[in-house]
Structures are given as C-alpha cells and as structure tokens.
Amino acid sequence: MAKQTVIEQKAQLVNEVADKMKATPAFIAFQYQGLTVEQFQNLRRSLLKDGCHISVIKNNISRRASEQLGYSEFADVLKGAIAIVFSGEDIVAPAKGLFEFAKDNDKVVIEKGVVDGEIYDYAKLQTLATLPSRDTLLTQLAAGMLGTLTQLSIGLNMVAEKQEQAA
C-alpha cells in the first residue's frame, strides 16, 4: 500500500514538471556543481529579475517529464547536479542570464535547452543569448516605426506647403 502511494506521488510530480515545461516558452538545463550557496542564490536572484526561475528537481522526475513531452534529447543531459531554469515571457532571458553568469563562474556548465518546443544545444543557446531582450526589440521596433512616421509627416507637410505656395 505504501509503495503504491509513493508511485502515485512520483507520477503526480512527473505530471507537474511536465505541465511546467509545457507552460513555459523556454527552459535550460545546466550543471551547478561547485557553486557555493551564495553564488547559486546570486544566480537565482539575477534570473528572477528577468522573470526566470530556477528549479532543482530530481533527475529521474525531470527525465520522465521531458520524455513524456517528447524531449528525449533533453532528457539525456539530466545526470548529476543539474538545475533547470524556466523562462517567463522572454525566451532570451534564461540563456542571456546563464551565459552572463557563466562568464565569471566556470562551475556553471550549460547543457541543453528547449525553446518553443525545439531542442537547443550549447551553440544554439549561445546564439540565442546574444539576441536583444524582448523589451529591447520592442523599443527598437517602436523607434523604427516612429522614425518612419516622422519622415512621412515631414514629407506630407512639404507636399502641403508646395501646394499652398502653388495656389
């Protein structure tokens, strides 16, 4: 009876982790062995500012959840001291935060990630980390649109002035 309860609890945990993986647009597995508690907390705080959060989940639970979702390549890296960082709305934030932290801490080893349902290896994650954040991209888009509108209004104003002068 007790063994059945434990199995049910683990199955529930697997489903919860799978739901968490489904609900987030990006998540990345990384090794953290050798980090002090203070360093790990600093990493957690810096990622939290970007809307991300870190979970240390038993590898067997994480592996089963990722296999349940069809991410068997991702499940292969879930061995040893692995943590998973889950993104908020910005899919660039976890990669950018991890790579930024890894520059100063060689103990952080980025393994693999899943971004919008696609498996990303180290190289793809590194490329993703170089992209501007969502907010920056939106700002650039707004500035580009504003510049175009400004030029359009100047052009229309010049046409209107020419027509007034001709009349």
TANORQUI-V431683 format. One record per residue. N is the residue number from 1. RES is the residue in one small letter. SS is DSSP state (h for helix, s for strand, l for the rest). Layout:
n res ss
N RES SS
N RES SS
//
This chain:
n res ss
1 m l
2 a h
3 k h
4 q h
5 t h
6 v h
7 i h
8 e h
9 q h
10 k h
11 a h
12 q h
13 l h
14 v h
15 n h
16 e h
17 v h
18 a h
19 d h
20 k h
21 m h
22 k h
23 a h
24 t l
25 p l
26 a s
27 f s
28 i s
29 a s
30 f s
31 q s
32 y l
33 q l
34 g l
35 l l
36 t l
37 v h
38 e h
39 q h
40 f h
41 q h
42 n h
43 l h
44 r h
45 r h
46 s h
47 l h
48 l h
49 k h
50 d l
51 g l
52 c l
53 h s
54 i s
55 s s
56 v l
57 i l
58 k l
59 n h
60 n h
61 i h
62 s h
63 r h
64 r h
65 a h
66 s h
67 e h
68 q h
69 l l
70 g l
71 y l
72 s h
73 e h
74 f h
75 a h
76 d l
77 v l
78 l l
79 k l
80 g l
81 a l
82 i s
83 a s
84 i s
85 v s
86 f s
87 s l
88 g l
89 e l
90 d l
91 i l
92 v l
93 a h
94 p h
95 a h
96 k h
97 g h
98 l h
99 f h
100 e h
101 f h
102 a h
103 k h
104 d h
105 n l
106 d l
107 k l
108 v l
109 v s
110 i s
111 e s
112 k s
113 g s
114 v s
115 v s
116 d l
117 g l
118 e s
119 i s
120 y s
121 d l
122 y h
123 a h
124 k h
125 l h
126 q h
127 t h
128 l h
129 a h
130 t h
131 l l
132 p l
133 s l
134 r h
135 d h
136 t h
137 l h
138 l h
139 t h
140 q h
141 l h
142 a h
143 a h
144 g h
145 m h
146 l h
147 g h
148 t h
149 l h
150 t h
151 q h
152 l h
153 s h
154 i h
155 g h
156 l h
157 n h
158 m h
159 v h
160 a h
161 e h
162 k h
163 q h
164 e h
165 q h
166 a h
167 a l
//
